Structures are given as C-alpha cells and as structure tokens.
Amino acid sequence: MKPGEGASTVIGKSICIRGELSGKEDLYMDGTIEGTITLPENRLTIGPNARFLADVVARDVIVQGSMNGNIKASGKVELRQTSQVAGDIVSVRLSMEESAVMSGRIELMTPAALHAEEAAGNLPQPEHGAQLQMQEEGPAPLFTAANPG
C-alpha cells in the first residue's frame, strides 16, 4: 500500500509523534512515533520510512518499516519484506514475507479466544530478557539488544 491508497489518514515521514494516538479510521504512518497507537476497529499501515518505538492495538496491522514494540491485532498482521520488528505479536492471523525480520514471541489465537482474553484482561505481557533499542546507522535503522543491569 502506498500513501493515500485506501488509508483515511496519512502521516508523512517528516512527522514525529510522542505520546498516545487513537482513532476510528484507517491510518498510514510513515513517520516516527514513541508511545502507543490504538485503532481497535481499523487498519494501521506502518510505512517503509517509519520508525516505531510503540505498542500497537488495531484490527489489522501492515508493517513495512522498523518497529520496536508489541502488536495486538484482532484481525491480521502482515510483515512485509522490508519490515524489522522487535516485539511480541498477538493476533488471529499472521502473514510474513520472505526477508522480513522478526524478533519476539508470536501467539496466534482464534477470534473467540482473543476476545475472551481481552475481556478478562489476560493478554500475554512481553517476556523480553533484554531491552531493545533502535539505532540508526546508514539508510535503515538497526535493532540492538542491551542487557539491563
């Protein structure tokens, strides 16, 4: 997906957001965000230039860029070939293209089980033994693990 194709809102690559972002429409994000994104009934597309240090809750998530954070999707998560994800994924469906990079835990659930876990507040929490930090070197961000303490 390119900017403007099927997305209601487009946030370009020169935009940086720190904090919480929520809404009720599809979003194409190609900038930088640190915080949380909540679009429970909509699709989030993380563009190829995006740098995410955020947790995401959405119906569908398409990742083309770099993301450090957890994804909870009630629909489908798509990791495209240019994606770099460091974090946990909880979803009903997952699609991962060749050359996509993923570091973390993946839990696929039935829609009923996911809904029940959300209602009970029992969705899995991150279990990373190391803090993940994103560093920019050259044209694409790289992830490195730093052992805490």
N, C-alpha and C positions, 0 to 999 in steps of 0.2 A: 504494500500500500504506500502510495506517495502522499505528501501533504495535500489535504483538501479532497482526497478521493474517499468518500464515504464517512469522513470524520466531521462532526459538527463543529468542533473547536480545534484549532491548530495553534500550538505554542512553538515558536521557532527556536532555532539553535542558539540565538544570542540571549535568550531569556534564562534567568536563574531564579529559582523559587526556593525559599527556605520556610518550612512550616507544613501546615496541613492543606491539602487540596481535595475538595469533594464536589460532586455534581451529579446531574441526572442526564447527561448526554455523552456521546462518544467523544474521546479525546485523542488527538495525535500530538505527542510530546517529543520534541527533538532538542530540547534544551537541557539544563541541569536542574535537578531537584534534590533537596535534602529534607527528608521528613516523611510524610505519609500521603498516599493518594487513595481515596475511597470513592469508587464508582460501582456500587453493588449491582446495578441493573444495566451496566453499559460496558463498552469495549474501550480498552486503553491500548494504544499503539505506541511503543517506545521506539522512536526513530533511530536511524543509524548513527547520528551525531550525538545522541542523548547520553548523559551521564547521570545515573540514578544512584543515590545513596538514600533509598527509601523503601518502606514496606508498602505493598500494593494489595488492595482488596477490590476486585472487579468481577464482572461476569466473564469477560474474555480478555486475555492479555496477549498481545503480539510483541515479542522482543526482537529488535534488530540491532540495538546498541548495547551499551555497558550498563549493567545493573548490579548493585550490591544491596541486597535486601530480600525480604521474603515476599512470595506471591501466594495469595489465596484467591482462587477463581472458582465460581460456581458453574462455569462452562468449560472453556478450553483455553489452554496455554499453548502458544506457538513460539518455539525458539528458532528463529531464522538463522541462516548460515553465518551471519555477521555478529550474532549475539554472544555476549560474555556475561554469564550470570553467576554470582556468588551469593547463595542463599537457599532457603528451603522453598519448595513448591508443594502446595496442597491444592488439588484440582480434581475435576471429574474426568477430564481428558487432557492428554499431552501429545504434542507433535514437535519433534526435534529434527531439524535438517542436519545433513552432513556438514561438518566443520563448526557447528555450534559448540560453545564451550559452557559447561555447567559444573559447578562445584557446590554441593549441598545435598540435602535429602529431598526425595520426591515421594509424595504419598498421593496415590490415586484412589478416589472413593466413589461409590455410587452416589447419584444425586440425593437419594433419601438419607444415606449415611452422613453425607456432608451437611445436609440441612439439620439433621438431628444433633450433630457435633456443634454446629454453630449455635443452635438454640440452647444447648447445655453449656456453652462456653468452653468446650473441651478440645478445641482445635490444638494440634501439636505446637509447642513452642520451639524456637531454634535450639539446636544442640551443638553449636559450633564450639570446638575446643580452642579455637584461636579467633582473634578479632581480624576481620578482613578489612583492608584499607585499599582504596583505589589511588593509584599514582598515574600521572600522565607522563609518558615517555614516548616521544615520536608521535606519529599520526594517530595511534589508537591507545586508549587507556589500558593499563595492565593491572591485574589484581595481584597483591602480595599478601601473605599471611604473616601477622606479627603475633608472637606468642605473648599473651598477657601475663605479666609477673614472672 
